[in-house]
Amino acid sequence: MKDYIYTIFQESGSLSTEEIFLHILVASILACVIYLSYYFTHAGGVYSKKFNVSLITLTILTATVMTVIGNNIALSLGMVGALSIVRFRTAIKDSRDTAYIFWTIIVGICCGVGDYIVAVIGSGAVFIVLLILGRVKNDNRILLIIRGARNMERRIEAVVFDYFQAKAMMRVKNTSRDSIELIFEMPRKTYLLSNKKEKSIIEMLYELESIEYVNVVTQNDEISG
Protein backbone atom coordinates (compact mmCIF):
# COMPACT_ATOMS: atom_id res chain seq x y z
CA MET A 1 0.00 0.00 0.00
CA LYS A 2 2.82 2.38 0.88
CA ASP A 3 4.57 1.62 -2.38
CA TYR A 4 1.36 2.31 -4.30
CA ILE A 5 0.85 5.70 -2.62
CA TYR A 6 4.51 6.57 -3.20
CA THR A 7 4.14 5.69 -6.88
CA ILE A 8 1.11 7.97 -7.21
CA PHE A 9 3.03 10.93 -5.78
CA GLN A 10 6.12 10.18 -7.78
CA GLU A 11 4.41 10.03 -11.16
CA SER A 12 1.72 12.11 -12.83
CA GLY A 13 0.91 10.68 -16.25
CA SER A 14 4.04 10.82 -18.32
CA LEU A 15 5.63 13.67 -16.34
CA SER A 16 8.16 13.30 -13.57
CA THR A 17 8.05 15.25 -10.33
CA GLU A 18 10.93 17.44 -11.54
CA GLU A 19 9.08 18.35 -14.74
CA ILE A 20 5.92 19.24 -12.84
CA PHE A 21 7.92 21.39 -10.43
CA LEU A 22 9.63 23.12 -13.37
CA HIS A 23 6.26 23.89 -15.03
CA ILE A 24 4.91 25.52 -11.89
CA LEU A 25 8.16 27.34 -11.15
CA VAL A 26 8.41 28.93 -14.61
CA ALA A 27 4.71 29.85 -14.46
CA SER A 28 5.26 31.50 -11.08
CA ILE A 29 8.23 33.52 -12.36
CA LEU A 30 6.34 34.75 -15.42
CA ALA A 31 3.33 35.47 -13.21
CA CYS A 32 5.53 37.84 -11.21
CA VAL A 33 6.48 39.55 -14.50
CA ILE A 34 2.78 40.01 -15.25
CA TYR A 35 2.28 41.37 -11.73
CA LEU A 36 5.03 43.96 -12.21
CA SER A 37 3.70 44.89 -15.64
CA TYR A 38 0.21 45.55 -14.28
CA TYR A 39 1.62 47.47 -11.32
CA PHE A 40 3.77 49.82 -13.43
CA THR A 41 1.41 50.31 -16.37
CA HIS A 42 -1.94 50.55 -14.63
CA ALA A 43 -3.70 53.78 -15.60
CA GLY A 44 -7.27 53.11 -14.52
CA GLY A 45 -9.36 54.92 -11.98
CA VAL A 46 -8.55 52.60 -9.06
CA TYR A 47 -5.58 50.23 -8.80
CA SER A 48 -6.72 46.87 -7.41
CA LYS A 49 -4.06 44.91 -5.52
CA LYS A 50 -6.44 41.96 -5.20
CA PHE A 51 -6.91 41.78 -8.98
CA ASN A 52 -3.15 41.90 -9.50
CA VAL A 53 -2.60 39.06 -7.03
CA SER A 54 -5.37 37.13 -8.78
CA LEU A 55 -3.38 37.36 -12.02
CA ILE A 56 -0.50 35.45 -10.37
CA THR A 57 -2.88 32.83 -9.01
CA LEU A 58 -4.64 32.42 -12.35
CA THR A 59 -1.34 31.85 -14.15
CA ILE A 60 -0.26 29.14 -11.73
CA LEU A 61 -3.68 27.47 -11.74
CA THR A 62 -3.78 27.39 -15.54
CA ALA A 63 -0.31 25.88 -15.67
CA THR A 64 -1.38 23.29 -13.10
CA VAL A 65 -4.48 22.35 -15.08
CA MET A 66 -2.50 22.03 -18.32
CA THR A 67 0.07 19.88 -16.54
CA VAL A 68 -2.70 17.54 -15.39
CA ILE A 69 -4.33 17.40 -18.83
CA GLY A 70 -1.14 16.85 -20.79
CA ASN A 71 -1.91 14.95 -24.00
CA ASN A 72 -4.93 13.14 -22.55
CA ILE A 73 -7.84 14.05 -24.86
CA ALA A 74 -10.48 12.41 -22.67
CA LEU A 75 -9.25 14.28 -19.60
CA SER A 76 -9.14 17.58 -21.49
CA LEU A 77 -12.74 17.19 -22.62
CA GLY A 78 -13.81 16.36 -19.09
CA MET A 79 -11.95 19.40 -17.75
CA VAL A 80 -13.66 21.68 -20.31
CA GLY A 81 -17.04 20.31 -19.27
CA ALA A 82 -16.27 20.85 -15.59
CA LEU A 83 -15.03 24.40 -16.08
CA SER A 84 -17.93 25.34 -18.35
CA ILE A 85 -20.29 25.45 -15.35
CA VAL A 86 -18.27 28.27 -13.78
CA ARG A 87 -19.76 31.75 -14.22
CA PHE A 88 -17.63 34.82 -13.61
CA ARG A 89 -19.55 37.89 -12.41
CA THR A 90 -16.64 40.26 -11.76
CA ALA A 91 -17.00 43.51 -13.70
CA ILE A 92 -13.93 44.51 -15.73
CA LYS A 93 -13.09 48.12 -14.82
CA ASP A 94 -10.55 48.64 -17.58
CA SER A 95 -10.51 47.03 -21.02
CA ARG A 96 -6.79 46.35 -20.56
CA ASP A 97 -7.61 44.11 -17.61
CA THR A 98 -9.08 41.63 -20.11
CA ALA A 99 -5.76 41.55 -21.95
CA TYR A 100 -3.96 40.75 -18.68
CA ILE A 101 -6.38 37.90 -17.98
CA PHE A 102 -5.72 36.40 -21.42
CA TRP A 103 -1.99 36.91 -20.87
CA THR A 104 -2.06 34.89 -17.64
CA ILE A 105 -4.08 32.10 -19.25
CA ILE A 106 -1.77 31.86 -22.27
CA VAL A 107 1.37 31.85 -20.09
CA GLY A 108 -0.19 29.15 -17.91
CA ILE A 109 -0.99 27.02 -20.97
CA CYS A 110 2.52 27.42 -22.39
CA CYS A 111 4.16 26.53 -19.10
CA GLY A 112 1.76 23.66 -18.52
CA VAL A 113 2.79 22.00 -21.79
CA GLY A 114 6.45 22.87 -21.37
CA ASP A 115 6.78 25.54 -24.08
CA TYR A 116 8.89 27.85 -21.93
CA ILE A 117 10.55 29.66 -24.84
CA VAL A 118 7.19 30.67 -26.29
CA ALA A 119 6.00 31.82 -22.88
CA VAL A 120 9.15 33.85 -22.18
CA ILE A 121 9.42 35.50 -25.60
CA GLY A 122 5.69 36.24 -25.75
CA SER A 123 5.64 37.65 -22.22
CA GLY A 124 8.70 39.78 -22.95
CA ALA A 125 7.07 41.25 -26.06
CA VAL A 126 3.78 41.97 -24.25
CA PHE A 127 5.63 43.45 -21.27
CA ILE A 128 7.54 45.90 -23.49
CA VAL A 129 4.41 46.91 -25.40
CA LEU A 130 2.42 47.51 -22.23
CA LEU A 131 5.30 49.34 -20.60
CA ILE A 132 5.47 51.74 -23.54
CA LEU A 133 1.77 52.08 -24.32
CA GLY A 134 0.16 50.95 -21.08
CA ARG A 135 -0.49 54.45 -19.78
CA VAL A 136 -2.27 55.69 -22.89
CA LYS A 137 -5.61 57.18 -21.86
CA ASN A 138 -8.69 58.19 -23.74
CA ASP A 139 -9.19 61.93 -24.04
CA ASN A 140 -11.58 63.30 -21.44
CA ARG A 141 -14.80 64.84 -22.64
CA ILE A 142 -16.66 67.80 -21.21
CA LEU A 143 -20.39 67.71 -20.59
CA LEU A 144 -22.19 71.03 -20.37
CA ILE A 145 -25.50 70.63 -18.55
CA ILE A 146 -27.93 73.54 -18.76
CA ARG A 147 -31.38 73.82 -17.20
CA GLY A 148 -33.71 76.74 -17.84
CA ALA A 149 -37.13 77.78 -18.99
CA ARG A 150 -38.54 75.77 -21.88
CA ASN A 151 -39.04 78.83 -24.07
CA MET A 152 -35.25 79.47 -23.91
CA GLU A 153 -34.34 76.33 -25.86
CA ARG A 154 -33.45 78.05 -29.14
CA ARG A 155 -31.48 80.81 -27.49
CA ILE A 156 -29.47 78.36 -25.35
CA GLU A 157 -28.58 76.26 -28.40
CA ALA A 158 -27.59 79.36 -30.36
CA VAL A 159 -25.26 80.58 -27.59
CA VAL A 160 -23.57 77.20 -27.11
CA PHE A 161 -23.08 76.41 -30.80
CA ASP A 162 -21.80 79.90 -31.56
CA TYR A 163 -19.47 79.98 -28.54
CA PHE A 164 -17.82 76.64 -29.37
CA GLN A 165 -17.93 77.19 -33.14
CA ALA A 166 -20.23 74.20 -33.76
CA LYS A 167 -17.78 71.77 -32.06
CA ALA A 168 -20.26 71.04 -29.28
CA MET A 169 -22.79 68.26 -29.86
CA MET A 170 -26.15 68.06 -28.13
CA ARG A 171 -26.47 64.64 -26.53
CA VAL A 172 -29.56 64.84 -24.32
CA LYS A 173 -32.69 66.97 -24.22
CA ASN A 174 -35.02 66.56 -21.24
CA THR A 175 -38.20 68.59 -21.17
CA SER A 176 -41.16 69.23 -18.89
CA ARG A 177 -44.12 71.57 -19.22
CA ASP A 178 -42.17 74.58 -17.95
CA SER A 179 -38.46 73.68 -18.08
CA ILE A 180 -35.84 72.09 -20.30
CA GLU A 181 -32.46 70.47 -19.63
CA LEU A 182 -29.87 70.26 -22.38
CA ILE A 183 -26.61 68.29 -22.26
CA PHE A 184 -23.87 69.18 -24.73
CA GLU A 185 -20.66 67.17 -25.27
CA MET A 186 -17.34 68.49 -26.52
CA PRO A 187 -13.63 67.52 -26.42
CA ARG A 188 -11.73 68.76 -23.40
CA LYS A 189 -9.34 70.66 -25.67
CA THR A 190 -12.24 72.60 -27.18
CA TYR A 191 -13.47 73.65 -23.75
CA LEU A 192 -10.01 74.69 -22.54
CA LEU A 193 -9.38 76.80 -25.64
CA SER A 194 -12.67 78.61 -25.06
CA ASN A 195 -11.42 79.79 -21.66
CA LYS A 196 -9.15 82.26 -23.46
CA LYS A 197 -12.17 84.30 -24.52
CA GLU A 198 -13.20 87.41 -22.60
CA LYS A 199 -16.36 85.79 -21.23
CA SER A 200 -16.81 82.19 -20.20
CA ILE A 201 -19.69 80.12 -21.51
CA ILE A 202 -21.17 80.11 -18.01
CA GLU A 203 -21.27 83.91 -17.88
CA MET A 204 -22.87 84.11 -21.31
CA LEU A 205 -25.52 81.57 -20.43
CA TYR A 206 -26.46 83.31 -17.18
CA GLU A 207 -26.93 86.51 -19.14
CA LEU A 208 -29.92 84.81 -20.73
CA GLU A 209 -33.25 84.90 -18.96
CA SER A 210 -34.61 82.10 -16.78
CA ILE A 211 -31.45 79.97 -16.56
CA GLU A 212 -31.73 77.78 -13.46
CA TYR A 213 -28.25 76.23 -13.43
CA VAL A 214 -25.20 75.42 -15.58
CA ASN A 215 -23.02 72.41 -14.72
CA VAL A 216 -19.67 71.45 -16.27
CA VAL A 217 -18.76 67.76 -15.90
CA THR A 218 -15.58 65.94 -16.98
CA GLN A 219 -16.31 62.49 -18.38
CA ASN A 220 -14.05 59.61 -19.36
CA ASP A 221 -14.31 55.90 -20.04
CA GLU A 222 -12.87 54.76 -16.74
CA ILE A 223 -15.16 52.89 -14.37
CA SER A 224 -14.33 53.38 -10.71
CA GLY A 225 -15.82 51.50 -7.84
Long-range contacts (C-beta under 8 A, 24 or more apart in sequence): 12-67, 12-68, 13-68, 13-70, 13-72, 14-70, 14-71, 15-67, 15-70, 19-114, 20-67, 23-63, 23-66, 23-67, 23-111, 23-112, 23-114, 24-60, 24-63, 24-64, 24-67, 24-111, 26-63, 26-111, 26-116, 26-119, 27-59, 27-60, 27-62, 27-63, 27-107, 27-108, 27-111, 27-112, 27-119, 28-56, 28-59, 28-60, 30-59, 30-107, 30-111, 30-119, 30-120, 30-123, 31-55, 31-56, 31-59, 31-60, 31-104, 31-107, 32-56, 33-123, 33-127, 34-59, 34-100, 34-103, 34-104, 34-107, 34-123, 37-100, 37-126, 37-127, 37-130, 37-131, 37-134, 38-100, 40-131, 40-134, 41-96, 41-130, 41-131, 41-134, 41-135, 42-94, 42-134, 43-94, 43-134, 43-135, 43-136, 43-137, 44-93, 44-94, 44-96, 44-97, 44-222, 44-224, 45-93, 45-94, 45-222, 45-223, 45-224, 46-93, 46-224, 46-225, 48-93, 51-97, 55-100, 55-101, 55-103, 55-104, 56-104, 58-101, 58-104, 58-105, 58-108, 59-104, 59-105, 59-107, 59-108, 59-111, 60-108, 61-108, 62-104, 62-105, 62-107, 62-108, 62-109, 62-112, 63-107, 63-108, 63-109, 63-111, 63-112, 64-108, 64-112, 65-108, 65-112, 66-108, 66-109, 66-111, 66-112, 66-113, 67-112, 69-112, 70-113, 91-223, 91-225, 93-222, 93-223, 93-224, 93-225, 94-222, 94-223, 96-130, 96-134, 99-130, 137-220, 138-220, 138-221, 139-187, 139-188, 139-189, 140-188, 140-218, 140-219, 140-220, 141-185, 141-186, 141-187, 141-188, 141-218, 141-219, 141-220, 142-185, 142-186, 142-187, 142-188, 142-190, 142-191, 142-216, 142-217, 142-218, 142-219, 143-171, 143-183, 143-184, 143-185, 143-215, 143-216, 143-217, 143-218, 143-219, 144-168, 144-183, 144-184, 144-185, 144-186, 144-201, 144-214, 144-215, 144-216, 145-181, 145-182, 145-183, 145-213, 145-214, 145-215, 145-216, 145-217, 146-181, 146-182, 146-183, 146-184, 146-205, 146-211, 146-213, 146-214, 146-215, 147-179, 147-180, 147-181, 147-182, 147-211, 147-212, 147-213, 147-214, 148-179, 148-180, 148-208, 148-210, 148-211, 148-212, 149-178, 149-179, 149-180, 149-209, 149-210, 149-211, 149-212, 150-175, 150-176, 150-177, 150-178, 150-179, 150-180, 151-210, 152-180, 152-208, 152-209, 152-210, 152-211, 153-180, 153-182, 155-208, 156-180, 156-182, 156-205, 156-208, 156-211, 157-182, 159-201, 159-204, 159-205, 159-208, 160-184, 160-201, 160-205, 163-194, 163-197, 163-201, 163-204, 164-190, 164-191, 164-194, 164-201, 179-212, 185-219, 188-218, 191-216
